[in-house]
């Protein structure tokens, strides 16, 4: 009986390893959105007791470098893999992450589950090692259409992101960030102005922006107001910042 409860406890303890270059750029290039880090961490906490969540990336590029503040909201373990003399930066991130995974096997024998966020087939060997030799439960997270199928064949469980809800929330956040960048500009923003500008600036289809904008209006995150412009009345859109902050749409 004691061994049974010890096994259950070990499985519930998890070490999390994230290749954030892969996650960030896969979302950016394929969905024009950023990962919802806080929601992902909460989902993991509902399943596991997280012993440590380790994030690996070369943060020298301005785009991903701006992610550091958001990452610090979910973990204190951020491993910078970039160096001034580095030639193949992505390979270095994989190498450092693999090294941490192998070291953890002896350092944290009490951990029963490994959560690995990667799409690289190079991780097939370490996943096999963890499952077959170390008797670990291995959950692999990947971005849809960008991960190696070899990983799904060896992992205990495979989870593909983004979810439909995350995609919808991601496009909503793109629109919210557009409003935030406008600041106190006096130029009124009509429904079609916003669709055209957001689509162009983020390389997102106009129909996608339109759908996300309509949902923000229906959910009271954006208000419509009549504005007098010369002799004409035009309908402009104004963000409901109180509701936006309350629902956390300004944090993605």
C-alpha positions as CSV (number, residue, x, y, z in Angstrom):
1,X,0.0,0.0,0.0
2,X,2.8,2.4,0.9
3,X,4.5,1.8,-2.5
4,X,1.3,2.5,-4.3
5,X,1.0,6.0,-2.8
6,X,4.7,6.7,-3.3
7,X,4.3,5.9,-7.0
8,X,1.2,8.2,-7.3
9,X,3.1,11.0,-5.6
10,X,6.1,10.6,-7.8
11,X,4.0,10.7,-11.0
12,X,2.3,13.9,-9.8
13,X,5.7,15.7,-9.4
14,X,6.8,17.2,-12.6
15,X,9.8,18.9,-14.1
16,X,9.0,21.2,-17.0
17,X,11.5,22.0,-19.9
18,X,10.5,24.6,-22.5
19,X,12.3,25.4,-25.7
20,X,10.9,28.9,-25.9
21,X,12.5,29.7,-29.2
22,X,10.5,27.0,-30.8
23,X,7.3,28.0,-29.0
24,X,7.6,31.7,-29.6
25,X,8.6,31.7,-33.3
26,X,6.1,28.9,-34.2
27,X,3.3,31.0,-32.8
28,X,4.7,34.2,-34.3
29,X,5.2,32.8,-37.8
30,X,2.2,30.6,-38.1
31,X,-0.4,32.4,-36.0
32,X,0.8,36.0,-35.6
33,X,0.3,35.6,-31.8
34,X,2.2,35.1,-28.6
35,X,1.9,32.1,-26.2
36,X,-0.5,32.6,-23.3
37,X,2.0,31.7,-20.7
38,X,0.0,32.2,-17.5
39,X,-2.9,30.1,-18.8
40,X,-0.5,27.3,-19.8
41,X,1.1,27.3,-16.4
42,X,-2.2,27.2,-14.7
43,X,-3.3,24.2,-16.8
44,X,-0.1,22.4,-15.8
45,X,-0.7,23.2,-12.1
46,X,-4.1,21.6,-12.3
47,X,-2.5,18.3,-13.3
48,X,0.9,18.3,-11.6
49,X,3.0,19.5,-8.7
50,X,5.6,21.5,-10.6
51,X,9.0,21.1,-9.0
52,X,10.6,23.5,-11.5
53,X,9.7,25.1,-14.8
54,X,12.8,25.7,-16.9
55,X,12.8,28.0,-20.0
56,X,15.6,27.8,-22.6
57,X,16.2,30.4,-25.4
58,X,18.6,32.8,-27.0
59,X,17.1,36.1,-26.0
60,X,19.5,38.3,-28.0
61,X,16.9,39.1,-30.7
62,X,14.7,42.1,-29.8
63,X,11.5,40.3,-30.6
64,X,12.0,37.3,-28.2
65,X,14.0,39.5,-25.8
66,X,10.8,41.4,-25.0
67,X,9.3,38.1,-23.7
68,X,11.6,38.0,-20.7
69,X,9.2,40.1,-18.5
70,X,6.3,37.8,-19.3
71,X,8.4,34.7,-18.7
72,X,9.4,35.9,-15.3
73,X,5.8,35.9,-14.3
74,X,5.6,32.1,-14.6
75,X,9.1,31.0,-13.6
76,X,12.4,32.1,-12.1
77,X,14.4,29.5,-14.0
78,X,15.3,31.1,-17.4
79,X,18.4,29.8,-19.1
80,X,20.0,32.1,-21.7
81,X,21.6,29.9,-24.4
82,X,23.0,32.7,-26.7
83,X,26.7,33.5,-26.9
84,X,28.7,36.0,-28.9
85,X,30.7,33.3,-30.7
86,X,27.8,31.0,-31.3
87,X,27.3,29.9,-34.9
88,X,24.3,27.6,-34.8
89,X,22.2,29.1,-32.1
90,X,19.2,26.8,-32.3
91,X,21.4,23.7,-31.9
92,X,23.0,25.3,-28.8
93,X,19.5,25.8,-27.2
94,X,18.7,22.1,-27.9
95,X,22.1,21.0,-26.5
96,X,21.7,23.0,-23.3
97,X,18.2,21.8,-22.8
98,X,19.1,18.1,-23.3
99,X,22.0,18.5,-20.8
100,X,19.6,19.8,-18.2
101,X,17.2,17.0,-18.8
102,X,19.9,14.3,-18.4
103,X,21.3,15.9,-15.3
104,X,17.9,16.1,-13.7
105,X,17.5,12.3,-13.8
106,X,20.0,11.8,-11.0
107,X,19.4,15.1,-9.3
108,X,15.6,14.6,-8.9
109,X,14.9,10.9,-8.6
110,X,11.6,11.7,-6.8
111,X,10.1,13.3,-10.0
112,X,7.9,10.9,-12.0
113,X,6.7,13.1,-14.8
114,X,8.7,15.1,-17.4
115,X,6.9,17.8,-19.4
116,X,8.9,18.8,-22.5
117,X,7.9,21.5,-24.9
118,X,9.7,21.0,-28.2
119,X,9.1,20.1,-31.8
120,X,12.6,18.8,-32.5
121,X,13.0,15.2,-33.4
122,X,16.5,15.3,-31.7
123,X,14.6,14.8,-28.4
124,X,13.4,11.4,-29.4
125,X,16.3,9.6,-27.8
126,X,16.0,11.4,-24.4
127,X,12.3,10.7,-24.4
128,X,12.9,7.0,-25.0
129,X,15.6,7.0,-22.3
130,X,13.3,8.7,-19.7
131,X,10.4,6.2,-20.4
132,X,12.3,2.9,-21.0
133,X,15.3,3.2,-18.7
134,X,14.1,5.6,-16.0
135,X,10.4,4.6,-16.0
136,X,9.3,8.2,-16.2
137,X,6.0,9.6,-17.6
138,X,6.8,12.0,-20.5
139,X,4.4,14.5,-21.8
140,X,5.5,16.4,-24.9
141,X,3.9,19.7,-25.9
142,X,4.2,20.9,-29.5
143,X,2.8,23.5,-31.9
144,X,0.4,22.0,-34.4
145,X,2.0,21.3,-37.8
146,X,5.5,22.2,-36.6
147,X,6.5,19.3,-34.5
148,X,8.4,16.1,-35.5
149,X,6.1,13.1,-35.8
150,X,8.9,11.0,-34.3
151,X,8.1,12.7,-30.9
152,X,4.4,11.7,-30.9
153,X,5.4,8.1,-31.5
154,X,7.6,7.8,-28.4
155,X,6.0,10.2,-25.8
156,X,3.6,8.9,-23.1
157,X,1.3,11.7,-24.1
158,X,1.3,14.4,-26.8
159,X,-0.4,17.8,-26.5
160,X,-0.8,20.1,-29.5
161,X,-1.2,23.8,-29.2
162,X,-2.6,26.3,-29.7
163,X,-6.1,25.3,-28.7
164,X,-9.1,26.9,-30.5
165,X,-9.7,29.1,-27.4
166,X,-6.1,30.2,-27.3
167,X,-6.2,31.2,-31.0
168,X,-9.4,33.2,-30.4
169,X,-7.9,34.9,-27.3
170,X,-4.6,35.5,-29.2
171,X,-6.3,37.4,-32.0
172,X,-8.3,39.4,-29.5
173,X,-5.1,40.3,-27.7
174,X,-3.6,41.5,-31.1
175,X,-6.5,43.9,-31.4
176,X,-6.2,45.0,-27.8
177,X,-2.4,45.7,-28.3
178,X,-3.3,47.8,-31.4
179,X,-5.6,50.0,-29.3
180,X,-2.9,50.3,-26.6
181,X,-0.4,51.5,-29.2
182,X,-2.8,54.2,-30.4
183,X,-2.7,55.7,-27.0
184,X,-4.2,59.2,-27.0
185,X,-4.2,59.7,-30.8
186,X,-7.2,61.8,-31.8
187,X,-7.8,60.0,-35.1
188,X,-11.1,58.0,-34.5
189,X,-11.0,54.3,-35.2
190,X,-14.0,52.9,-37.1
191,X,-14.8,49.2,-37.4
192,X,-13.3,48.9,-40.9
193,X,-10.2,51.1,-40.0
194,X,-9.3,48.7,-37.2
195,X,-9.8,45.6,-39.4
196,X,-7.6,47.0,-42.2
197,X,-4.9,48.3,-39.9
198,X,-4.6,45.2,-37.6
199,X,-4.7,42.8,-40.6
200,X,-2.0,44.8,-42.4
201,X,0.3,45.3,-39.4
202,X,0.1,41.7,-38.3
203,X,-0.3,39.8,-41.6
204,X,-3.6,38.3,-40.5
205,X,-6.5,37.7,-42.9
206,X,-9.2,40.5,-42.6
207,X,-11.9,37.9,-42.0
208,X,-10.0,36.6,-39.0
209,X,-9.6,40.1,-37.5
210,X,-13.3,40.9,-38.2
211,X,-14.4,37.7,-36.4
212,X,-12.2,38.5,-33.4
213,X,-13.4,42.1,-33.3
214,X,-17.1,41.2,-33.4
215,X,-16.6,38.8,-30.4
216,X,-14.8,41.6,-28.5
217,X,-17.8,43.9,-29.2
218,X,-20.3,41.2,-28.2
219,X,-18.5,40.5,-25.0
220,X,-18.4,44.2,-24.0
221,X,-14.6,44.5,-24.2
222,X,-15.1,47.1,-27.0
223,X,-17.8,49.7,-27.1
224,X,-19.4,51.4,-30.1
225,X,-20.0,55.1,-30.0
226,X,-21.5,57.7,-32.3
227,X,-19.1,60.6,-33.1
228,X,-19.9,63.8,-34.9
229,X,-17.4,64.4,-37.7
230,X,-18.2,67.5,-39.7
231,X,-21.8,67.1,-40.9
232,X,-21.7,63.3,-40.6
233,X,-22.2,60.9,-37.7
234,X,-19.7,58.1,-37.7
235,X,-19.5,55.0,-35.4
236,X,-16.2,54.5,-33.7
237,X,-14.9,51.8,-31.4
238,X,-13.5,52.4,-28.0
239,X,-11.8,49.8,-25.7
240,X,-13.5,49.1,-22.4
241,X,-10.2,49.0,-20.5
242,X,-11.7,48.1,-17.1
243,X,-13.3,44.9,-18.6
244,X,-10.2,44.1,-20.6
245,X,-8.0,44.3,-17.5
246,X,-10.5,42.4,-15.4
247,X,-10.4,39.5,-17.9
248,X,-6.6,39.6,-18.4
249,X,-6.8,40.3,-22.1
250,X,-4.1,43.0,-21.8
251,X,-1.5,40.5,-20.4
252,X,-1.2,38.2,-23.4
